[in-house]
Amino acid sequence: MDNGDIESGADVDELPPPQGRRKYRPVGAHDRAVLEMSSMDPGSSSSSSAASAASAAALPRPRRDAPPPRNIKVGQRANVGPDAKEEGSSPRRADVNDSQNESKLELFGFDSLVNILGLKSMTGEQIPAPSSPRDGEDVSITLGHRKTSDLKLGTLMGVFVPCLQNILGIIYYIRFSWIVGMGGIAESLLLVFFCGLCTFLTSISLSAIATNGAMKGGGPYYLIGRALGPEVGVSIGLCFFLGNAVAGSLYVLGAVETFLKAVPAAGIFSETITKLNGTEVAQPIQSPSSHDLQIYGIVVTIVLCFIVFGGVKMINRVAPAFLIPVLLSIFCIFVGIFLAKKNDPAEGITGLSSSTFRDNWGPKYQNTNNAGIPDSEGKVEWSFNALVGLFFPAVTGIMAGSNRSASLKDTQRSIPVGTLAATLTTTALYLISVLTFGAVANRDKLLTDRLLTATIAWPLPAIVYIGIILSTLGAALQSLTGAPRLLAAIANDDILPILNYFKVAEGNEPHIATLFTAFLCIGCVIIGNLDLITPTITMFFLLCYAGVNLSCFLLDLLDAPSWRPRWKFHHWSLSLLGASLCIVIMFLISWSFTVISLALASLIYYYVSIKGKAGDWGDGFKSAYFQLALRSLRSLGASQVHPKNWYPIPLIFCRPWGKLPENVPCHPKLADFANCMKKKGRGMSIFVSILDGDYHECAEDAKAACKQLDTYIDYKNCEGVAEIVVAPSMSEGFRGIVQTMGLGNLKPNIVVMRYPEIWRRENLTEIPATFVGIINDCIVANKAVVIVKGLDEWPNEYQRQYGTIDLYWIVKDGGLMLLLSQLLLTKESFESCKIQVFCIAEEDSDAEGLKADVKKFLYDLRMQAEVIVVSMKSWDLKVEGGSQNDDSLEAFTAAQGRITDYLNEMKEAAQRDGTSLMADGKPVVVNEQQVEKFLYTTLKLNSTILRYSRMAAVVLVSLPAPPLNHPAYFYMEYMDLLVENVPRLLMVRGYRRDVVTLFT
């Protein structure tokens, strides 16, 4: 079919099968159908039509003698999903023609093609599909007109210019020449290189993270949070918010100070006069009053706040205009430097002079007053470390591009190129300025003229004044615009409930966050001292940069399959170096401020971890845990774990024998018992349940049940995971679980389940076969078994128990019963109990020798317990009347009668069918003498338990294996007789290995 065959206003019929040899035509990149599919909106009504057109274009072309196909109507919509219907038509509009169109791609899944085009399968959000423009236009498949789109910014205006505006600020204009005079040319060059290297390495890390996927709002908070987790992201993000809010006050104070310096008559209070000593001629130096700075600063902040309330669109429209005065003022400064002569345009100016360069090469640190004017009696001491804290805000602002990711045409290219270009450009400008400032004026002029840039500018100082005021006000606007959006982004992630007041709907302005930011900014303006504010900003920004570097370091080091940044020039060593530089600079500036900032971030981290809502963002720590788990699993190997390192990994069988209340996925006391099998909470439990049915039909129900069970585990504060298995029956499901659950040596080693006490009362005749089958499966799979009788009465952590924990140790179980008793003692509910070990011996055995051996064994195992040897008569001796409990004898007689009736029914069925004895669908061999023996044995053991342990907190007894070729019904009778009248009983069966050891 040619492109010309696609016309409007025709129906769609299936192409008739071509006769003879088929001729295929590949779909070209400029085919109309491909262009229309690429440019369509995934949520538009033409999605299905575009896919139909693409599938039709890919079909083999019919021969010329074949009947021509009908034309395809481009604007027609195929009913693909439940919501697909045209305007003015019924939901049942889908006809045979539509289904025939869909069948073209039925093998590959029609909906999945739409999802791929719309990128829905990646993010689950409405993200516009990548366009394939033709002749620079976006083609709409329904209208055929140019597709309208929002204006997107490129690298220059979207990243480079904002970064340049934020980096070039007040520090360069009114502090940089002073820094050169205080630190000298040599240390100033080192200072610029040191700070520039830190931001350059951070820009590389930022470029790598920003090009590893789509970005949302929040800037560095979004990057750090998604790399290091919500706790770290929120803590650093809030600190970065404070840094931006405080930076706004820095810019406001710089603009006000410049204005008062240019127009002294505007001052309300008298200027501060400082007499400069230590120079050839003592002279007074005037500086604006701190009260003037505070008053004008508050007024300017309020005005800027009103502008911000006007909307970010207005700010973005005028933002490029702020760059023109900055560039013009810098140009005028350098022209003035090259035109300057000795004492022209002011005293102390020497012009570019090598002698001045040599005089200013070394540092000259001295005391100053709070305004930065040299004063021998000043209280402010300066050093290289202090200069780092003062200068570092002049290199910040590299995050401005990442904050505008939603407005960029190509974030994968613009962010790294624009950010690095701005960083390198400003660093080069600072290095050149150090050399020129150091060679154009003597040290006294550098230290006393805080606006040397305006003094030396050509042709008029007013140009620099205007440039400073406009650039600082523009930077303040950016801070008052970006900081509230950062706070709103943190609040919208719904991690901290206390930040819910700052939430905003998508597309709305964060007015409450803006007011909060304005109050913070006004508070810093009231301080009125620029040199005291800048170290605080430095700490917050350095903390954020360290977080970005650590994020890239972790992601680079882990190298997960999803880590595929487009920016290839990065390495984990560079990120580690960048993070180390950030920490070093923090301590160089002020160890006290560093400790305070780290303590603040730690407090926020702790608060988020306690009060915050859990969120899984696929952060690097989760990847690190995963890789650590894999490495640990490989190191464990497949060999048996040494008894000293053995941990119980219980498989909690949650499938109830009866019915549980609605929305209760598991017996409420199973989690309490699972916690009792762990020492100080260490260990893992696997809660598993079985859903009867077909997997394809019950898959969604299984997911919902698993989520419900997982919620129950969290509610019970139990360390464990939930698993739901769909199987035709409980027996088949458990058989699959016991074979496949777990990995390597992390497979469950103990199966825990509730004893089916209700099977006879509820007449659940299928339970005996299932119960016995589960025990046999555990024995074959070499799993230990713990069956809990009296689970309803099991105590929780707040119900303290008194008395004894009695162990009836009959068979060798590898020490599992002893270990379980010790684990029970570690719990608050059983810590007041004592352990008694009952050894069951025959009548003619050496009871004293057995007692001595068991005591020695327990001593070597570091276990304290009282040992009691109980002698039992042989099974064939009839029980003397009155020696047993009346209830036990009654239960024994009833069990005998039921077994006899069941045996007679089997015999009648065998005679009727002409077969051997059958039970549970398989042949059995019944030795009536052996059955009677087992009944007497369980009766005797039950009577012994009731005699010695009626008041025990819990009783542990060895679980006998189901006899071979015996009906499951008989085994249930044995167990019922064993547990009769015992309120709380654990039946334990070990497996073929030791879980305790005598050796250290």
KOLGUVEX-798294 format. One record per residue (C-alpha): x, y, z. Coordinates in pm, whole numbers, padded with zeros to 5 digits, always signed. Each point is the difference from the previous one (the first is absolute). Layout:
! residues N
XYZ
...
This chain:
! residues 1000
+00000+00000+00000
+00141+00339-00091
-00022+00311+00208
-00254+00133-00243
-00241-00280+00083
-00061+00146+00344
-00287+00238-00042
-00273+00141+00212
-00361-00102+00000
+00021-00372-00084
-00052-00318+00196
+00258-00267+00065
-00026-00352-00135
+00245-00282+00039
+00240-00044-00288
-00077-00310-00204
+00277-00255-00005
+00224+00065-00303
+00038-00274-00251
+00330-00143-00106
+00329+00126+00128
-00014+00280+00258
+00208+00310-00036
+00103+00177+00319
+00075+00369+00033
+00186+00114+00313
-00132+00293+00195
+00218+00304-00055
+00085+00268+00252
-00192+00262-00200
-00317-00202-00057
-00304+00200+00092
-00131-00262+00240
+00328-00009+00188
+00010+00377+00028
-00357+00016+00120
+00053-00276+00255
+00310+00171+00134
-00158+00341+00036
-00331-00105+00150
-00093+00061+00361
-00026-00328+00189
-00321+00114+00158
-00160+00131-00318
-00287-00161-00179
+00212-00081-00301
+00238-00242+00164
-00168-00311-00123
-00043+00141-00351
+00372+00077-00023
+00093-00349+00108
-00243-00142-00254
+00157+00212-00273
+00346-00116+00100
-00105-00363-00002
-00163+00042-00339
+00315+00160-00141
+00205-00296+00118
-00226-00256-00172
+00102-00162-00329
-00117+00192-00305
-00261-00183-00212
+00050-00083-00359
-00139+00228-00265
-00269-00250-00093
-00117-00024+00359
-00309+00199+00104
+00106+00341+00127
-00045+00055+00371
-00230+00264+00134
+00151+00324+00110
+00076+00048+00367
-00160+00283+00186
+00274+00173+00195
-00219+00170+00253
-00195-00313+00093
+00065-00138+00347
+00018-00368+00071
-00149-00127+00321
+00304-00143+00172
-00071+00048+00368
-00308+00034+00214
+00009+00377-00028
+00046+00007-00376
-00312+00143-00160
-00073+00278-00240
-00200+00309+00067
-00362-00054-00082
+00032-00377-00035
-00090-00286+00230
+00257-00200+00193
-00073-00298-00223
+00123+00185-00309
+00283-00252-00046
-00097-00207-00303
+00158-00278-00193
+00219+00236-00193
+00154+00139+00318
+00075-00345+00135
+00158-00093-00329
+00227+00303+00019
+00104-00088+00354
+00073-00358-00098
+00288+00115-00218
+00218+00046+00312
-00185-00237+00227
+00300-00229+00035
+00212+00280+00146
-00275+00157+00209
-00166+00309-00145
-00015+00195+00324
+00366-00052+00071
+00088+00185-00323
-00197+00301+00118
+00168-00020+00340
+00343-00002-00157
-00082+00304-00212
-00139+00180+00303
+00273-00115+00240
-00275-00102+00241
+00157-00332+00080
+00312+00172+00131
-00143+00252+00241
-00371-00060+00029
-00055+00371-00064
-00131+00209-00287
+00326+00093-00168
-00018+00138-00354
+00125-00237-00263
+00330+00080-00169
-00071+00191-00317
+00135-00070-00345
-00035+00341-00170
-00017+00027-00374
+00137+00320-00147
+00024+00145+00348
-00367-00056+00080
-00196-00235+00224
-00266-00184-00196
-00341-00066+00153
-00157-00315-00130
-00356+00116+00057
+00011+00357-00123
+00302+00007-00225
+00103+00335+00148
+00312+00108+00183
-00005-00131+00355
+00024+00279+00255
+00249-00041+00281
+00135+00208+00285
+00311+00205-00057
+00306-00200+00099
+00338+00148+00085
+00331-00106-00142
+00340-00032+00161
+00083+00371-00015
-00314+00156+00148
-00113-00302+00196
+00317-00092+00187
+00302+00218-00081
-00161+00339+00061
-00177-00096+00328
+00318-00160+00135
+00205+00304-00103
-00248+00234+00169
+00007-00199+00323
+00377-00043+00008
+00094+00358-00088
-00141+00188+00295
+00071+00243+00276
+00320-00165+00121
+00180+00074-00325
-00098+00366-00003
+00050+00112+00359
+00220-00268+00162
+00230-00147-00263
+00250+00288-00011
-00001+00002+00381
+00079-00374+00000
+00295+00060-00235
+00130+00271+00232
-00036-00215+00312
+00127-00331-00137
+00237+00123-00267
+00015-00112-00360
+00158-00340+00071
-00249-00115+00261
-00289+00156-00194
+00093-00211-00303
+00015-00305+00225
-00334+00099+00151
-00171+00031-00341
+00153-00326-00124
-00096-00183+00318
-00364+00114+00000
-00029-00028-00378
+00129-00360+00008
-00267-00086+00257
-00284+00137-00213
+00151-00146-00319
+00006-00351+00145
-00352+00053+00134
-00112+00108-00348
+00139-00322-00143
-00191-00204+00258
-00312+00208-00062
+00031-00057-00374
+00023-00375+00045
-00302-00025+00228
-00210+00248-00197
+00057-00192-00325
-00103-00334+00148
-00371+00059-00049
-00283+00250+00006
-00003+00255+00280
-00289+00146+00194
-00015+00313+00212
+00226+00043+00298
+00338+00026-00170
+00280-00143+00214
-00249-00127+00258
-00160-00220-00264
+00339-00129-00116
+00137-00068+00348
-00325-00149+00131
-00030-00242-00290
+00366-00100+00037
+00048-00014+00379
-00355-00054+00121
-00277+00224+00136
+00162+00049+00341
+00326+00138-00140
-00186+00186-00277
-00234+00180+00239
+00274+00087+00251
+00234+00144-00265
-00292+00151-00193
-00122+00196+00302
+00354+00122+00068
+00029+00104-00366
-00333+00183+00035
+00136+00189+00300
+00313+00081-00199
-00205+00145-00285
-00219+00199+00238
+00305+00143+00178
+00165+00068-00338
-00297+00220-00088
+00079+00220+00298
+00363+00011-00109
-00097+00136-00340
-00245+00249+00151
+00262+00135+00241
+00250+00027-00285
-00243+00201-00211
-00090+00229+00292
+00364+00056+00096
+00087+00087-00357
-00292+00241-00023
+00093+00177+00324
+00361+00022-00111
-00103+00154-00331
-00262+00232+00156
+00119+00089+00354
-00278+00254+00040
-00254-00283+00002
+00124-00117+00339
-00236+00059+00291
+00259-00047+00272
+00351+00143+00010
+00274-00200-00166
+00247-00198+00205
+00345+00162-00008
+00304-00217+00058
+00345+00153+00029
+00245-00214-00193
+00327-00049+00184
+00311-00176-00116
+00028+00200-00323
+00227+00286-00091
-00275+00254+00064
-00284-00076+00237
-00330+00072-00172
-00367-00053+00083
-00194-00267-00188
-00376+00034-00026
-00236-00296-00025
-00382-00017-00003
-00177-00025+00332
-00119-00347+00095
-00344+00143+00076
-00026+00135-00353
+00093-00342-00134
-00271-00160+00211
-00278+00243-00090
+00070+00015-00371
+00061-00377-00006
-00339-00075+00152
-00174+00234-00245
+00179-00152-00301
-00078-00355+00118
-00370+00083+00030
-00003+00153-00348
+00174-00304-00147
-00247-00224+00180
-00289+00178-00171
+00173-00043-00336
+00043-00371+00067
-00370-00024+00082
-00064+00136-00348
+00117-00330-00144
+00310-00167-00130
-00089+00078-00362
+00052+00371+00054
+00334-00068+00169
+00117-00223-00285
-00090+00266-00255
+00212+00270+00162
+00280-00229+00122
+00207+00017-00322
-00003+00379+00025
+00190-00020+00329
+00296-00155-00178
+00061+00299-00227
+00098+00240+00283
+00224-00270+00148
+00189-00058-00323
+00016+00372-00070
+00133+00078+00346
+00268-00271-00024
+00104+00135-00337
+00022+00353+00143
+00206-00126+00296
+00264-00160-00224
+00007+00303-00233
+00056+00221+00303
+00281-00228+00124
+00186+00026-00329
-00055+00379-00021
+00090+00071+00364
+00307+00205+00083
+00177+00095+00319
-00246+00165+00240
-00250+00008-00281
-00296-00031+00033
+00063-00003+00380
+00284+00011+00245
+00156-00342+00053
-00052-00109-00361
+00335-00077-00163
-00112-00134-00334
+00126-00338-00114
+00339-00007+00167
+00246-00282+00057
+00122+00161+00321
-00355+00013+00133
-00038-00362-00106
+00308-00096+00203
-00113+00204+00302
-00339-00172-00001
+00132-00352-00059
+00014-00107+00363
-00281+00004+00261
-00059+00268+00260
-00253-00125+00249
-00114+00248+00265
-00289+00073+00229
-00308+00187-00122
-00322+00129+00145
-00333-00163-00073
-00030+00197-00326
+00329-00143-00131
+00200+00323+00039
+00357-00060+00127
+00026+00100+00364
+00278-00090+00239
-00257-00019+00278
-00247-00196-00208
-00141-00324+00135
-00017-00186-00332
+00310-00204-00082
+00063-00110-00356
+00188-00296-00144
-00004-00214-00312
-00268-00220+00152
-00220+00302+00068
+00050+00122-00357
-00121-00336-00128
-00323+00045+00191
-00037+00356-00129
+00078-00079-00365
-00171-00334-00051
-00350+00149-00055
+00152+00165-00310
+00033-00343-00166
-00340-00137+00101
-00296+00001-00234
+00085-00304-00210
-00339-00156+00083
-00197+00271-00182
-00014-00202-00323
-00116-00322+00164
-00278+00193+00173
-00141+00088-00344
+00008-00350-00144
-00373+00009-00081
+00055+00302-00228
+00292-00143-00199
-00021-00146-00348
+00269-00260+00068
+00096-00046+00363
+00245-00276-00089
+00214+00249-00193
-00080+00341+00144
+00067-00066+00369
+00355-00137-00030
+00111+00235-00277
-00159+00313+00145
+00101-00065+00361
+00361-00086-00078
+00030+00291-00243
-00125+00245+00264
+00233-00150+00263
+00308+00020-00221
-00088+00349-00126
-00041+00151+00345
+00309-00178+00134
+00206+00140-00288
-00147+00347+00065
+00095-00022+00369
+00356-00109-00078
+00047+00288-00246
-00156+00244+00247
+00245-00110+00273
+00293+00086-00225
-00142+00333-00120
-00129+00121+00338
+00331-00088+00162
+00192+00200-00262
-00220+00312-00025
-00022+00130+00359
+00210-00003+00313
-00100-00208+00300
-00143+00288+00201
-00235+00085-00285
-00101-00362-00037
-00082-00025+00370
-00173+00333+00050
-00194+00055-00323
-00267-00267+00020
-00143+00116-00331
+00327+00012-00191
-00178-00153-00298
-00220+00310-00023
+00289+00237+00067
+00210-00137-00285
-00283-00063-00248
-00005+00193-00325
-00151+00242-00076
-00220+00049+00311
-00026-00183+00334
-00377+00019-00035
+00009-00278-00259
+00144-00241+00255
-00241+00121+00266
-00292-00068-00229
+00150-00335-00101
+00050-00104+00362
-00350+00101+00106
-00173-00167-00293
+00208-00318+00017
-00049-00041+00373
-00370+00072-00020
-00030-00251-00281
+00188-00260+00205
-00222+00078+00299
-00305-00052-00218
+00139-00335-00111
+00056-00101+00362
-00345+00109+00110
-00142-00187-00299
+00204-00321+00027
+00002-00051+00376
-00382-00018+00041
-00022-00246-00289
+00265-00214+00160
-00196-00002+00326
-00322-00077-00188
+00170-00288-00184
+00108-00150+00333
-00352+00043+00139
-00164-00151-00308
+00202-00320+00042
-00205-00051+00318
+00294-00121+00207
-00039+00236+00296
-00356+00066+00121
+00113+00327+00162
+00066+00145-00347
-00353-00065-00126
-00077+00372+00036
+00238+00074-00288
-00156-00244-00247
-00118+00144-00329
-00191-00147-00290
+00182-00044-00327
+00017+00327-00191
-00084+00219+00302
+00226+00251+00170
+00139-00093+00347
-00132+00310+00178
+00030-00135+00355
+00355-00122-00063
+00083+00341-00151
-00124+00180+00313
+00205-00233+00220
+00309+00062-00213
-00057+00376+00018
-00014-00013+00382
+00328-00189+00011
+00157+00248-00240
-00120+00297+00206
+00142-00160+00314
+00343-00025-00161
-00027+00356-00131
-00057+00122+00354
+00343-00143+00090
+00129+00250-00255
+00354-00138-00017
+00106-00148-00331
+00316-00162+00132
-00190-00189+00271
-00261-00130-00244
+00230-00136-00269
+00157-00282+00211
-00349-00129+00077
-00087-00009-00369
+00329-00168-00074
-00072-00287+00239
-00341-00072-00143
+00120+00012-00360
+00303-00215+00075
-00224-00252+00171
-00216-00015-00312
+00301-00034-00230
+00140-00276+00218
-00335-00179-00031
+00009+00026-00380
+00356-00134-00012
-00077-00283+00239
-00306-00089-00205
+00206-00028-00318
+00274-00187+00187
-00245-00258+00132
-00176-00044-00335
+00332-00024-00185
+00141-00248+00247
-00308-00224-00001
-00041+00027-00378
-00354-00138-00002
-00153-00094-00336
-00219+00313+00017
+00309+00223+00036
+00055+00108-00360
+00063+00377-00003
+00046+00165-00337
+00279+00212+00145
+00295-00238-00023
+00276+00218+00149
-00036-00108+00360
+00163-00242+00241
-00064-00099+00357
+00345+00128+00103
-00081+00352-00124
-00327-00001+00192
+00176-00124+00314
+00260+00274-00041
-00274+00259-00043
-00181-00117+00313
+00328+00000+00195
+00075+00355-00115
-00343+00113+00118
+00057-00148+00345
+00354+00142+00020
-00119+00348-00099
-00271-00017+00263
+00252-00069+00274
+00245+00256-00140
-00262+00271+00024
-00118-00076+00352
-00010-00326+00185
-00272+00138+00228
-00226+00095-00292
+00074-00339-00158
-00100-00188+00314
-00317+00208+00030
-00099-00057-00364
+00073-00373+00018
-00189-00024+00327
-00296+00179-00156
+00003-00235-00300
+00032-00300+00235
-00294+00116+00210
-00213+00040-00311
+00113-00344-00120
-00092-00155+00335
-00335+00179+00006
-00081-00114-00354
+00096-00360+00081
-00226+00004+00307
-00296+00211-00112
+00031-00016-00376
-00205-00222-00225
+00184-00286-00165
+00072+00044-00368
+00186-00214-00246
+00165+00216-00267
+00246-00262-00121
+00284+00180+00175
+00363-00107+00000
-00011-00132+00354
-00262-00254-00102
+00227-00106-00285
+00292-00022+00244
-00205-00216+00235
-00096-00221-00291
+00359-00046-00116
+00114-00057+00357
-00269-00263+00042
+00105-00172-00320
+00365+00004+00101
-00085-00130+00346
-00214-00273-00150
+00283-00108-00228
+00246+00002+00289
-00229-00225+00203
+00009-00253-00280
-00212-00311-00015
+00174-00191+00279
-00161-00043+00338
+00029+00286+00245
+00208-00072+00308
-00214-00049+00315
+00160+00311+00155
-00136+00209-00288
-00336-00173-00023
-00304+00226+00007
-00361-00115-00005
-00169+00107-00324
-00359-00099+00068
-00248-00054-00280
-00326+00111+00160
-00286-00189-00162
-00286+00250+00018
-00266-00204-00178
-00268-00047+00266
-00156-00340+00063
-00333+00171+00047
-00129+00349-00080
+00146+00330+00113
-00189+00330+00031
-00018+00213-00312
+00313+00204-00083
+00208-00212+00242
+00262-00176-00216
+00163-00198+00280
-00062-00115+00355
+00081+00301+00221
+00226-00202+00231
+00220-00156-00272
+00212+00314-00024
+00038+00008+00380
+00124-00357-00007
+00233+00075-00294
+00159+00281+00202
+00062-00246+00283
+00222-00204-00232
+00247+00287-00044
+00267+00128+00232
-00033+00376+00044
-00199+00024-00319
+00278-00136-00220
-00109-00232-00272
-00256-00020-00273
-00340-00163-00019
-00179-00097-00318
-00377+00022+00028
-00157-00210-00271
-00355-00084-00092
-00157-00204-00277
-00283+00111-00225
-00197-00280-00158
-00070+00039-00371
+00157+00058-00340
+00299+00234-00007
-00112+00195-00306
-00339+00063+00154
+00116+00075+00355
+00320+00196-00069
-00152+00337+00089
-00170-00142+00309
+00336-00141+00107
+00164+00342-00033
-00271+00161+00209
+00025-00275+00262
+00379+00036+00011
-00030+00375+00055
-00252-00057+00277
+00222-00259+00166
+00301+00231-00025
-00198+00277+00166
-00090-00240+00280
+00367-00089+00053
+00095+00369+00025
-00287+00060+00240
+00128-00280+00226
+00356+00142-00013
+00138-00330-00124
+00312-00027-00211
-00119-00200-00295
-00130-00019-00353
-00334-00111-00141
-00051-00250-00281
-00323-00126-00158
+00001-00313-00215
-00283-00099-00232
-00047-00377-00034
-00278-00248-00079
+00003-00122+00358
+00165+00069+00332
+00213-00315-00018
+00139+00078-00344
+00061+00361+00093
+00192-00088+00313
+00202-00263-00184
+00111+00266-00247
+00078+00245+00280
+00212-00237+00204
+00207-00085-00309
+00060+00344-00147
-00036+00266+00269
+00323+00183+00078
+00347+00025-00152
+00310-00198+00092
+00049-00005+00375
-00275+00257+00048
-00268-00259-00053
-00247-00045+00287
+00110-00274+00237
-00303-00022+00231
-00364-00037-00101
-00237+00150+00255
-00372-00063-00011
-00300-00016+00226
-00133-00332+00119
-00342-00069-00159
-00198-00027+00322
-00331+00061-00174
+00017-00277-00258
-00233-00239+00185
-00224+00269+00146
-00060+00157-00342
-00005-00342-00171
+00280+00102-00237
+00079-00347-00132
+00259+00122-00251
+00232+00143+00269
+00167-00327+00118
+00139-00087-00345
+00118+00358-00057
+00156+00030+00347
+00185-00331-00025
+00109+00083-00355
+00155+00328+00115
+00196-00174+00276
+00123-00268-00241
+00103+00267-00251
+00203+00175+00270
+00173-00325+00093
+00087-00073-00362
+00122+00359-00055
+00205-00018+00322
-00187+00282+00171
-00061+00026+00371
-00363+00018+00112
-00157+00196+00286
-00373-00047+00052
-00171+00236+00244
-00296-00122+00200
-00192+00263+00195
+00102+00287-00228
-00298+00204+00114
+00149+00010+00349
+00353+00089-00108
+00117+00311+00191
+00106+00320-00168
+00301+00205+00105
-00192+00175+00278
-00145-00311+00167
+00262-00120+00248
+00001-00374+00072
+00111-00178+00316
+00076-00363+00075
+00209-00231-00211
+00081-00086-00360
-00015-00379-00006
+00182-00203-00263
-00089-00366-00057
+00310-00109-00182
-00069-00340-00150
+00202-00023-00321
+00313+00165-00131
-00093+00317-00190
+00338+00172-00037
-00066+00216+00305
-00284+00194-00165
-00234-00038+00297
+00269+00119+00240
+00079+00299-00223
-00366+00098-00027
-00033+00000+00377
+00301+00233+00029
-00148+00233-00262
-00324+00013+00197
+00192+00115+00307
+00134+00302-00190
-00355+00138-00032
-00152+00220+00267
-00310-00217+00024
+00203-00312+00095
+00309+00147+00168
-00134-00084+00348
-00040-00368-00082
+00237-00290+00072
+00078-00293-00225
-00068-00362+00097
+00125-00284-00220
-00191-00329+00031
+00184-00301-00137
-00230-00291-00081
+00163-00332+00078
-00107-00363+00011
-00069-00161+00338
+00321-00204+00010
+00235+00273-00124
+00270+00173+00211
-00194+00311+00099
+00279+00154+00211
+00261-00052-00270
-00230+00154-00261
-00062+00299+00226
+00372+00057+00055
+00071-00018-00373
-00274+00249-00084
+00119+00241+00269
+00355-00013-00133
-00128+00054-00353
-00206+00303+00103
+00295+00144+00194
+00223-00023-00305
-00274+00173-00202
-00007+00291+00251
-00364-00070+00079
-00149+00008+00348
-00281-00250+00053
-00126-00250+00251
+00019-00359-00124
-00274-00251+00092
+00002-00361-00117
-00342-00162-00039
-00026-00379-00036
-00283-00140-00208
-00129-00357-00001
+00004-00194-00320
-00289+00055-00239
-00131-00352+00033
-00073+00028+00373
-00360+00095+00057
-00058+00327+00169
-00105-00049+00356
-00327+00155+00093
+00023+00326+00180
+00361+00061-00101
-00102+00220-00288
-00205+00313-00026
-00370-00072-00047
-00023+00245-00293
+00296-00169-00170
-00156-00343+00045
-00325+00126-00145
+00181+00146-00298
+00196-00324-00040
-00318-00208-00004
-00168+00233-00250
+00305-00012-00228
+00001-00378+00008
-00365-00007-00102
+00047+00244-00286
+00302-00187-00135
-00193-00328+00014
-00294+00154-00189
+00230+00154-00261
+00183-00332-00045
-00326-00186-00047
-00112+00251-00264
+00326-00053-00190
-00041-00376+00013
-00358+00019-00127
+00105+00231-00285
+00284-00235-00095
-00231-00303-00004
-00259+00191-00204
+00254+00117-00258
+00208-00316+00005
+00321+00192+00082
+00245+00028+00284
-00048+00244+00285
-00002+00360-00131
+00024+00329+00187
+00052+00348-00136
+00014-00141-00351
+00291-00238+00061
+00039-00354+00136
+00074-00042+00369
+00110-00282+00223
-00159-00001+00345
+00163-00190+00284
-00266+00019+00268
+00247-00097+00271
+00229+00284-00105
-00290+00245-00005
-00088-00097+00356
+00364+00043+00099
+00010+00354-00135
-00320+00087+00182
+00137-00125+00331
+00327+00187-00053
-00170+00334-00063
-00234-00060+00292
+00292-00064+00235
+00187+00309-00124
-00309+00218+00033
-00057-00123+00355
+00363+00074+00089
-00030+00355-00138
-00319+00063+00192
+00159-00136+00317
+00320+00207-00005
-00076+00299-00223
-00360+00095+00055
+00107+00346+00126
+00285+00051-00247
+00009+00319-00208
+00068-00205-00311
+00080-00364-00071
+00232-00122-00277
-00020-00362-00110
+00158-00199-00279
-00223-00043-00303
-00021-00362-00122
+00019-00060-00373
-00316-00134-00171
+00029-00381-00012
+00047-00146-00345
-00306-00155-00166
-00230+00122+00277
-00310+00201-00089
+00030+00371+00071
-00312-00029+00211
+00183-00229+00244
+00289+00245+00037
-00242+00280+00083
-00151-00219+00271
+00347-00059+00145
+00071+00376+00002
-00339+00089+00147
+00065-00241+00285
+00348+00142+00054
-00116+00364+00028
-00321-00072+00194
-00056+00252+00283
+00344+00165-00048
-00075+00373-00037
+00324+00115-00167
+00221-00251-00178
+00278+00011-00262
+00063-00321-00192
+00354+00017-00137
+00173-00222-00251
+00360+00075-00094
+00180-00090-00319
+00316-00178-00096
+00249+00248+00141
+00108+00165+00325
-00105+00354+00081
+00203+00029+00322
+00364-00076+00071
+00206-00076+00308
+00312+00176-00127
+00091+00365+00005
